[in-house]
Amino acid sequence: MGLKELLIHIWSWDNELIRACKAKKANALEGFQFSHQKQKLDYNIWNDKIIAQKQGLSLVELKKSFKKTRTELLNQFKSLLSVPEIVTDEKSFLRSENLLRIWEHDKHHLELGGLKVAF
């Protein structure tokens, strides 16, 4: 996976998580589905489809979109983490430990892309 594909992958999942955070804050997670679930696709197939759709964007456009989406996602997380009962809900995907796993996911992909991540 090259840099463009990596940015598309993380950017697309950031968008999905933003939708999930908004649904959680609106108390509307029951019945929530990620896009790949709505489309009845394996998430790897969905991911490949998204990468193919966005492949024509320039690296500059991808970086700009990624930065905007990542900033929004971090703001969503900050909002969720300020209400402890939201992230300790045993039934919620958006529990605090799952939010922290997102960093591990990104770190894994960044290292696969050749970047050394020290923390």
MODELLER restraints for C-alpha pairs under 7 A, 6 or more apart:
rsr = mdl.restraints
at = mdl.atoms
rsr.add(forms.Gaussian(group=physical.xy_distance, feature=features.Distance(at['CA:1:A'], at['CA:113:A']), mean=6.72, stdev=0.5))
rsr.add(forms.Gaussian(group=physical.xy_distance, feature=features.Distance(at['CA:2:A'], at['CA:113:A']), mean=6.27, stdev=0.5))
rsr.add(forms.Gaussian(group=physical.xy_distance, feature=features.Distance(at['CA:3:A'], at['CA:113:A']), mean=6.34, stdev=0.5))
rsr.add(forms.Gaussian(group=physical.xy_distance, feature=features.Distance(at['CA:4:A'], at['CA:59:A']), mean=6.32, stdev=0.5))
rsr.add(forms.Gaussian(group=physical.xy_distance, feature=features.Distance(at['CA:5:A'], at['CA:51:A']), mean=6.10, stdev=0.5))
rsr.add(forms.Gaussian(group=physical.xy_distance, feature=features.Distance(at['CA:6:A'], at['CA:109:A']), mean=6.91, stdev=0.5))
rsr.add(forms.Gaussian(group=physical.xy_distance, feature=features.Distance(at['CA:7:A'], at['CA:62:A']), mean=6.69, stdev=0.5))
rsr.add(forms.Gaussian(group=physical.xy_distance, feature=features.Distance(at['CA:7:A'], at['CA:66:A']), mean=6.69, stdev=0.5))
rsr.add(forms.Gaussian(group=physical.xy_distance, feature=features.Distance(at['CA:8:A'], at['CA:51:A']), mean=5.92, stdev=0.5))
rsr.add(forms.Gaussian(group=physical.xy_distance, feature=features.Distance(at['CA:9:A'], at['CA:47:A']), mean=6.58, stdev=0.5))
rsr.add(forms.Gaussian(group=physical.xy_distance, feature=features.Distance(at['CA:9:A'], at['CA:51:A']), mean=6.72, stdev=0.5))
rsr.add(forms.Gaussian(group=physical.xy_distance, feature=features.Distance(at['CA:11:A'], at['CA:66:A']), mean=5.12, stdev=0.5))
rsr.add(forms.Gaussian(group=physical.xy_distance, feature=features.Distance(at['CA:11:A'], at['CA:69:A']), mean=6.64, stdev=0.5))
rsr.add(forms.Gaussian(group=physical.xy_distance, feature=features.Distance(at['CA:14:A'], at['CA:69:A']), mean=6.50, stdev=0.5))
rsr.add(forms.Gaussian(group=physical.xy_distance, feature=features.Distance(at['CA:14:A'], at['CA:70:A']), mean=6.42, stdev=0.5))
rsr.add(forms.Gaussian(group=physical.xy_distance, feature=features.Distance(at['CA:14:A'], at['CA:73:A']), mean=6.37, stdev=0.5))
rsr.add(forms.Gaussian(group=physical.xy_distance, feature=features.Distance(at['CA:15:A'], at['CA:69:A']), mean=6.63, stdev=0.5))
rsr.add(forms.Gaussian(group=physical.xy_distance, feature=features.Distance(at['CA:16:A'], at['CA:34:A']), mean=6.29, stdev=0.5))
rsr.add(forms.Gaussian(group=physical.xy_distance, feature=features.Distance(at['CA:18:A'], at['CA:73:A']), mean=5.54, stdev=0.5))
rsr.add(forms.Gaussian(group=physical.xy_distance, feature=features.Distance(at['CA:18:A'], at['CA:76:A']), mean=6.77, stdev=0.5))
rsr.add(forms.Gaussian(group=physical.xy_distance, feature=features.Distance(at['CA:21:A'], at['CA:76:A']), mean=6.31, stdev=0.5))
rsr.add(forms.Gaussian(group=physical.xy_distance, feature=features.Distance(at['CA:23:A'], at['CA:29:A']), mean=5.26, stdev=0.5))
rsr.add(forms.Gaussian(group=physical.xy_distance, feature=features.Distance(at['CA:36:A'], at['CA:42:A']), mean=6.47, stdev=0.5))
rsr.add(forms.Gaussian(group=physical.xy_distance, feature=features.Distance(at['CA:36:A'], at['CA:43:A']), mean=5.57, stdev=0.5))
rsr.add(forms.Gaussian(group=physical.xy_distance, feature=features.Distance(at['CA:36:A'], at['CA:46:A']), mean=5.57, stdev=0.5))
rsr.add(forms.Gaussian(group=physical.xy_distance, feature=features.Distance(at['CA:80:A'], at['CA:86:A']), mean=6.54, stdev=0.5))
rsr.add(forms.Gaussian(group=physical.xy_distance, feature=features.Distance(at['CA:80:A'], at['CA:87:A']), mean=6.91, stdev=0.5))
rsr.add(forms.Gaussian(group=physical.xy_distance, feature=features.Distance(at['CA:81:A'], at['CA:87:A']), mean=6.54, stdev=0.5))
rsr.add(forms.Gaussian(group=physical.xy_distance, feature=features.Distance(at['CA:87:A'], at['CA:94:A']), mean=5.90, stdev=0.5))
rsr.add(forms.Gaussian(group=physical.xy_distance, feature=features.Distance(at['CA:87:A'], at['CA:95:A']), mean=3.93, stdev=0.5))
rsr.add(forms.Gaussian(group=physical.xy_distance, feature=features.Distance(at['CA:87:A'], at['CA:96:A']), mean=5.01, stdev=0.5))
rsr.add(forms.Gaussian(group=physical.xy_distance, feature=features.Distance(at['CA:88:A'], at['CA:95:A']), mean=5.36, stdev=0.5))
rsr.add(forms.Gaussian(group=physical.xy_distance, feature=features.Distance(at['CA:88:A'], at['CA:96:A']), mean=6.67, stdev=0.5))
rsr.add(forms.Gaussian(group=physical.xy_distance, feature=features.Distance(at['CA:89:A'], at['CA:95:A']), mean=6.37, stdev=0.5))
rsr.add(forms.Gaussian(group=physical.xy_distance, feature=features.Distance(at['CA:107:A'], at['CA:117:A']), mean=6.67, stdev=0.5))
rsr.add(forms.Gaussian(group=physical.xy_distance, feature=features.Distance(at['CA:111:A'], at['CA:117:A']), mean=6.72, stdev=0.5))
